[in-house]
Amino acid sequence: MANVTAPSEESLLSKIEHRAAVIFVKGGVLPWFLVMAILIFWLSTDNFLSGRNMLSMLRQATYLTMVAMAQMVVLLTAGLDLSVGVMFAITSVISSMVMVGAWSGDMMDPGWGAIALGCAAGMGAGTLVGVFNGIGVAIFRVPPFMMTLAMASIVFGLALTITGGTPIYGMPTAFASTFGYGKFLSIPVPIWLTIGFIIMMYLFINWTRMGRYLYALGGNLKASQLSGINTRLYLFLAYVVCAAITTFCALMLTARLESGESNIGTHYPLLSISACVIGGVSLFGGTGRLPNVVLGAIFIILVQNGMNLLRINSYLQMVVIGLLLILAVIGDNYRQRVMLTLRD
């Protein structure tokens, strides 16, 4: 009787292991991270799952979500952008300077003309960083790591030179009251704007020719060239799109701070890459899904929010984020091996 039941038990265990492997391959490490984080913080503090804290957390997540989506565009091509942080700086500085200079300062004047002019100038300055990145990577074949790192140094130096490290105040109050603190249907305006960008990015990544080409470039650049894709053009556009999205996010954060700052955004290069990797985007290009990237960004803010509620030192929070990134890469590498095993 034992000889009859043993094979069936082994078969059942084998099926369970196979099913678990399939779930892990499809979902990646993010669902496990999310469940563990929610359980830990829920059991550790009473305020974590409160409606007020959840809304606050989502508002905080808007900025990282935007930058993570921008970073994903570049990562799909097997590149990366370390200059997203200084895009915040130059956008904030230029937009605030133009707004202050163009606004009359009259409190009766909402200053919408100055706001529009400042936003256009900020968008232009931030997107120009992406243009230079794209030219360096696509035309001159500078490795993305070196090109974007060099641009980060150049642009940060320019931002500090322009401001002398001093914040710029005096922007029209309508800018902050609308895009920084405004609400629609009791939900902060930045959340609505981010939801709109998520929808647009989903359509862009999954339903446009360029979106398909981004995956092709990251999957096999040589094969993409042989198939007739203008690889230089789409590599260039990837960095421009990344910069445009990041720059729009920088305007929202500037409105939130109510000042032009040359030192904002310094932590976004690491956090945006972490959100993408935790969300399953491959550092080698060609792999990744937008919904997972959004969840990856929310997960990082969720962890930071939970640690703040537990009053964990901000320096230790940096350690935790770094460890999560390493674990995510290890988990992704293991997932790739499991995927190859399942195919065999």
matplotlib code that plots the C-alpha trace (Angstrom):
import matplotlib.pyplot as plt

x = [0.0, 2.9, 4.4, 1.1, 0.7, 4.3, 4.3, 1.0, 2.3, 5.4, 3.3, 1.1, 4.2, 5.6, 2.4, 2.4, 6.0, 5.4, 2.3, 4.3, 7.1, 4.6, 3.0, 6.5, 7.5, 4.4, 4.2, 7.8, 9.1, 6.8, 3.6, 5.6, 7.3, 3.9, 2.2, 5.1, 5.4, 1.6, 1.5, 4.6, 3.4, -0.2, 0.8, 3.3, 1.2, -2.5, -2.4, -0.9, -4.1, -6.2, -7.8, -6.0, -2.6, -3.4, -4.4, -1.3, 0.8, -0.7, -0.1, 3.6, 3.8, 2.7, 6.2, 8.1, 5.5, 6.0, 9.8, 9.6, 7.5, 10.0, 12.9, 11.1, 11.1, 14.9, 15.4, 13.4, 16.1, 18.8, 19.8, 19.3, 19.1, 21.0, 20.2, 16.5, 17.4, 19.0, 16.1, 14.1, 16.7, 17.0, 13.2, 12.5, 15.1, 14.2, 10.4, 10.4, 12.8, 10.6, 7.4, 8.9, 10.2, 6.9, 4.5, 3.5, 3.5, -0.1, -2.0, -5.2, -3.5, -3.5, -0.6, -1.8, 0.2, 3.4, 2.6, 2.2, 5.4, 7.3, 6.0, 7.0, 10.5, 10.9, 9.7, 12.0, 15.1, 14.4, 13.6, 16.8, 18.7, 17.0, 17.8, 21.5, 21.3, 19.7, 22.2, 25.1, 23.7, 22.1, 24.4, 27.8, 27.3, 28.3, 27.3, 24.1, 25.7, 28.5, 26.4, 23.7, 26.2, 28.1, 24.9, 23.9, 27.2, 26.9, 23.3, 23.6, 26.6, 24.6, 21.6, 23.9, 25.6, 22.3, 20.9, 24.0, 22.3, 19.6, 15.9, 13.8, 10.6, 7.8, 5.9, 2.2, 0.2, -2.2, 0.6, 1.0, -2.7, -3.7, -0.9, 0.6, -2.3, -5.4, -8.1, -10.8, -13.6, -11.6, -8.6, -5.4, -4.8, -1.3, -3.0, -5.4, -2.6, -0.6, -3.6, -3.9, -0.2, -0.5, -3.3, -1.3, 1.8, -0.1, -1.4, 2.0, 3.9, 1.4, -0.5, 2.0, 4.7, 7.3, 6.3, 6.8, 10.1, 11.4, 11.0, 12.7, 15.6, 16.2, 15.6, 18.1, 19.5, 21.3, 18.1, 16.1, 18.6, 18.3, 14.5, 14.5, 13.9, 15.6, 17.4, 19.2, 15.9, 14.0, 16.9, 17.1, 13.3, 13.4, 15.6, 13.5, 10.3, 11.9, 13.0, 9.6, 7.7, 10.3, 10.1, 6.4, 6.7, 9.3, 6.8, 4.3, 6.9, 8.0, 4.4, 4.3, 7.4, 6.3, 9.9, 12.6, 15.2, 18.5, 18.9, 15.6, 15.3, 18.7, 17.2, 15.1, 17.7, 18.1, 14.5, 13.2, 15.5, 14.6, 10.9, 11.4, 13.6, 11.3, 8.4, 10.1, 11.8, 15.0, 18.3, 19.3, 16.3, 13.3, 11.3, 8.8, 5.2, 3.9, 1.3, 4.1, 6.3, 3.5, 3.1, 6.9, 6.8, 3.9, 5.6, 8.8, 6.7, 4.6, 7.8, 9.1, 5.7, 5.6, 9.2, 8.3, 5.3, 7.6, 10.0, 12.9, 15.9, 16.0, 19.6, 18.5, 15.7, 18.3, 19.9, 16.6, 15.9, 19.3, 18.8, 15.4, 17.0, 19.7, 17.0, 14.9, 17.8, 18.6, 14.9, 14.7, 17.8, 16.3, 13.0, 14.8, 16.5, 13.1, 11.6, 14.2, 13.7, 9.9, 10.5, 12.8]
y = [0.0, 2.3, 1.7, 2.8, 6.1, 7.3, 8.0, 9.8, 12.0, 12.8, 13.6, 16.0, 17.7, 18.0, 19.7, 22.1, 23.0, 23.5, 25.7, 27.8, 28.2, 29.4, 31.9, 33.2, 33.6, 35.5, 37.7, 38.2, 39.3, 42.3, 40.5, 38.8, 42.1, 43.9, 41.3, 41.1, 44.9, 45.4, 42.7, 44.0, 47.6, 46.7, 44.6, 47.2, 50.4, 51.2, 54.2, 52.4, 51.3, 54.4, 56.2, 59.4, 57.7, 55.8, 59.0, 60.7, 57.8, 57.9, 61.6, 61.0, 58.2, 60.3, 61.8, 58.5, 56.8, 59.4, 59.2, 55.4, 55.3, 57.7, 55.5, 52.4, 53.9, 54.0, 50.7, 48.9, 49.8, 48.3, 51.8, 53.8, 57.5, 58.7, 62.4, 62.3, 63.9, 67.0, 67.3, 68.2, 70.7, 72.6, 72.5, 73.8, 76.6, 77.8, 77.6, 79.4, 82.2, 82.8, 82.8, 85.3, 87.5, 87.4, 87.8, 91.3, 90.3, 91.7, 89.3, 90.2, 88.8, 84.9, 85.0, 82.3, 83.9, 83.8, 80.2, 79.1, 80.9, 79.4, 75.9, 76.1, 77.3, 74.6, 71.9, 73.1, 73.2, 69.7, 68.1, 69.6, 67.4, 64.4, 65.7, 65.8, 62.3, 61.0, 62.5, 61.1, 57.6, 57.2, 59.2, 59.1, 55.7, 56.9, 54.2, 55.3, 55.1, 57.5, 59.8, 60.4, 60.5, 63.2, 65.1, 64.8, 66.5, 69.2, 70.2, 70.1, 72.4, 74.8, 74.8, 75.6, 78.3, 79.9, 80.0, 80.0, 77.2, 79.6, 78.7, 80.9, 82.3, 84.5, 82.4, 83.0, 81.6, 80.0, 77.6, 76.0, 76.2, 74.4, 71.9, 71.4, 71.5, 71.6, 68.9, 67.6, 65.5, 65.5, 63.8, 65.8, 67.1, 65.5, 62.1, 62.8, 64.0, 60.9, 58.6, 60.4, 59.8, 56.1, 55.7, 57.6, 55.6, 52.3, 53.1, 54.4, 51.3, 48.7, 50.2, 52.3, 51.4, 53.1, 51.2, 47.9, 49.1, 49.9, 46.3, 45.2, 47.5, 46.1, 42.6, 42.5, 45.8, 44.1, 42.2, 45.4, 47.1, 44.2, 44.3, 47.9, 49.8, 53.2, 52.3, 55.6, 57.6, 55.5, 55.4, 59.2, 59.5, 57.2, 59.6, 62.6, 60.9, 60.0, 63.7, 65.1, 62.9, 63.7, 67.4, 67.5, 65.7, 68.3, 71.0, 69.3, 68.9, 72.6, 73.6, 71.4, 73.1, 76.6, 77.4, 76.7, 74.4, 73.3, 70.3, 68.5, 65.2, 63.8, 60.5, 59.8, 58.1, 55.3, 55.1, 55.1, 52.3, 50.4, 50.8, 49.4, 46.5, 45.6, 45.8, 43.3, 45.5, 43.8, 45.8, 44.1, 45.6, 44.2, 43.1, 44.9, 45.8, 49.2, 48.1, 46.4, 49.5, 51.6, 49.0, 49.0, 52.8, 52.5, 49.7, 51.8, 54.8, 52.3, 51.0, 54.6, 55.6, 52.6, 53.2, 56.8, 55.7, 53.5, 56.4, 54.6, 56.8, 58.2, 57.0, 53.5, 53.8, 54.3, 51.1, 49.2, 50.6, 49.5, 46.0, 45.7, 46.6, 43.9, 41.3, 42.3, 41.8, 38.4, 37.4, 38.5, 36.5, 33.5, 34.0, 34.1, 30.7, 29.2, 30.5, 28.7, 25.5, 25.7, 26.2, 23.1]
z = [0.0, 0.8, -2.6, -4.2, -2.3, -2.4, -6.2, -5.9, -3.0, -5.0, -8.1, -6.0, -4.5, -8.0, -9.3, -6.3, -6.9, -10.6, -9.9, -7.4, -9.9, -12.6, -10.2, -9.2, -12.9, -13.8, -10.7, -9.9, -6.5, -6.1, -4.8, -2.1, -1.1, -1.0, 1.1, 3.6, 3.9, 4.4, 7.1, 8.9, 9.1, 9.7, 12.7, 13.9, 13.8, 14.0, 11.7, 8.7, 7.0, 7.9, 5.1, 5.8, 5.7, 2.5, 0.7, 2.0, 0.8, -2.7, -3.0, -2.0, -4.5, -7.5, -8.0, -7.8, -10.0, -12.7, -12.7, -12.6, -15.7, -17.4, -16.3, -17.6, -21.1, -21.1, -19.3, -22.0, -24.5, -22.2, -21.1, -17.9, -17.0, -14.0, -14.8, -13.9, -10.5, -12.1, -14.4, -11.3, -10.3, -13.7, -14.3, -10.8, -11.1, -14.6, -14.2, -10.9, -12.1, -15.2, -13.1, -10.6, -13.4, -15.4, -12.5, -11.4, -7.8, -7.4, -5.1, -7.0, -10.2, -10.2, -12.6, -15.0, -17.9, -15.8, -14.8, -18.4, -19.4, -16.5, -17.1, -20.8, -19.9, -17.3, -19.6, -22.3, -20.0, -18.5, -21.9, -23.3, -20.9, -22.5, -26.0, -25.1, -23.5, -26.6, -29.0, -26.9, -26.6, -30.0, -32.3, -30.6, -29.0, -25.5, -23.0, -21.2, -17.8, -18.7, -20.7, -18.2, -15.3, -17.0, -17.8, -14.2, -13.1, -15.8, -15.2, -11.4, -11.6, -13.9, -11.5, -8.5, -10.5, -11.5, -8.0, -5.8, -3.9, -2.7, -3.1, -5.4, -3.9, -5.1, -7.6, -8.3, -5.5, -8.0, -9.1, -5.7, -4.7, -7.9, -8.8, -5.4, -3.0, -5.1, -4.9, -7.2, -5.7, -2.5, -4.2, -4.7, -8.2, -8.5, -8.1, -10.9, -13.1, -12.4, -13.2, -16.5, -17.2, -16.3, -18.8, -21.5, -20.8, -20.9, -24.3, -25.5, -24.3, -25.4, -28.4, -30.4, -32.8, -30.8, -27.7, -29.5, -30.9, -27.4, -26.4, -29.7, -29.1, -25.7, -26.7, -29.6, -31.0, -34.0, -35.0, -34.7, -37.1, -39.6, -39.5, -40.7, -37.4, -37.2, -33.9, -33.5, -33.9, -31.3, -28.9, -29.1, -28.6, -25.6, -23.7, -24.8, -23.6, -20.3, -19.8, -20.8, -18.2, -15.5, -16.2, -15.9, -12.6, -11.5, -12.1, -9.8, -7.1, -7.5, -7.0, -3.9, -2.4, -3.5, -4.4, -7.0, -5.6, -7.1, -4.7, -5.2, -6.9, -5.8, -4.6, -7.7, -9.9, -7.4, -6.4, -9.9, -11.0, -7.8, -8.5, -12.1, -11.0, -8.1, -10.7, -13.0, -15.5, -16.7, -16.5, -19.7, -21.6, -23.5, -20.4, -18.2, -17.6, -16.8, -14.1, -12.2, -12.3, -10.9, -8.1, -7.6, -7.0, -4.6, -2.8, -2.1, -0.9, 1.2, 2.8, 3.5, 4.9, 7.2, 8.4, 9.1, 11.2, 13.1, 13.5, 11.8, 11.1, 7.6, 7.1, 7.9, 5.4, 2.7, 3.9, 3.6, 0.1, -1.0, 0.4, -1.3, -4.6, -4.2, -3.2, -6.2, -8.6, -7.0, -7.2, -10.8, -11.7, -10.0, -11.8, -15.1, -14.3, -13.3, -16.5, -18.6, -16.6, -17.2, -20.9, -21.0]

ax = plt.figure().add_subplot(projection="3d")
ax.plot(x, y, z, "-o")
ax.set_aspect("equal")
plt.show()
